[in-house]
Amino acid sequence: MPEPIAYPRLRELLDEGAQLVEVLPEPEYREAHLPGALNIPLKKLDETTAAATLDRERPVVVYCWDSL
């Protein structure tokens, strides 16, 4: 279930191996994103793209730079 998290929890999740996904369009991703974040624009985020890009065995943190 999605839940908002603060930076300390994000750091813990990343240290434990979580995948970080930025959902803004590519131009905005190139402009500013968190280190190590993958870019899967929200309009392209579907089961096929996620399955091809993400490791199902690791947690995923999805964020939008606009909401940080």
C-alpha positions in Angstrom: 0.0 0.0 0.0 1.5 3.4 -0.9 2.4 5.7 2.0 4.2 9.0 2.2 7.7 8.8 3.8 10.2 11.4 5.1 13.8 11.5 4.1 15.2 9.5 7.1 12.9 6.5 6.1 13.8 6.9 2.4 17.5 6.7 3.4 16.8 3.5 5.3 14.9 2.0 2.5 17.6 2.8 0.0 20.3 1.5 2.3 18.3 -1.7 2.5 18.3 -2.0 -1.3 15.0 -0.3 -2.4 14.7 0.9 -6.0 14.0 4.6 -6.5 11.8 5.6 -9.4 11.2 9.2 -10.5 7.9 9.5 -12.5 8.3 13.0 -14.1 8.8 13.2 -17.9 12.4 12.7 -19.1 13.2 16.4 -19.6 12.3 17.2 -15.9 14.2 14.1 -14.8 17.4 15.3 -16.6 17.0 18.7 -14.9 16.8 17.4 -11.3 16.5 14.0 -9.8 17.7 12.2 -6.7 21.0 10.3 -7.2 20.5 6.7 -8.4 16.8 7.2 -9.4 15.5 5.5 -12.4 13.2 7.4 -14.7 9.9 5.8 -15.6 7.5 8.7 -16.6 4.1 8.2 -15.1 2.5 8.1 -18.5 4.7 5.1 -19.4 4.5 3.4 -16.0 2.6 0.2 -16.6 3.0 -3.5 -15.7 5.1 -4.2 -18.8 7.5 -1.3 -18.3 7.8 -2.0 -14.6 8.4 -5.7 -15.1 11.1 -5.0 -17.7 12.8 -2.4 -15.5 12.4 -3.2 -11.9 13.5 -6.1 -9.7 10.4 -7.7 -8.2 12.4 -9.0 -5.3 13.3 -5.4 -4.1 11.0 -2.7 -2.6 10.2 0.3 -4.9 10.0 3.9 -3.8 8.2 6.0 -6.4 8.4 9.8 -6.2 7.8 12.9 -8.2 10.3 15.7 -7.7 7.4 18.2 -7.6 6.2 16.6 -4.4 9.4 16.5 -2.4 
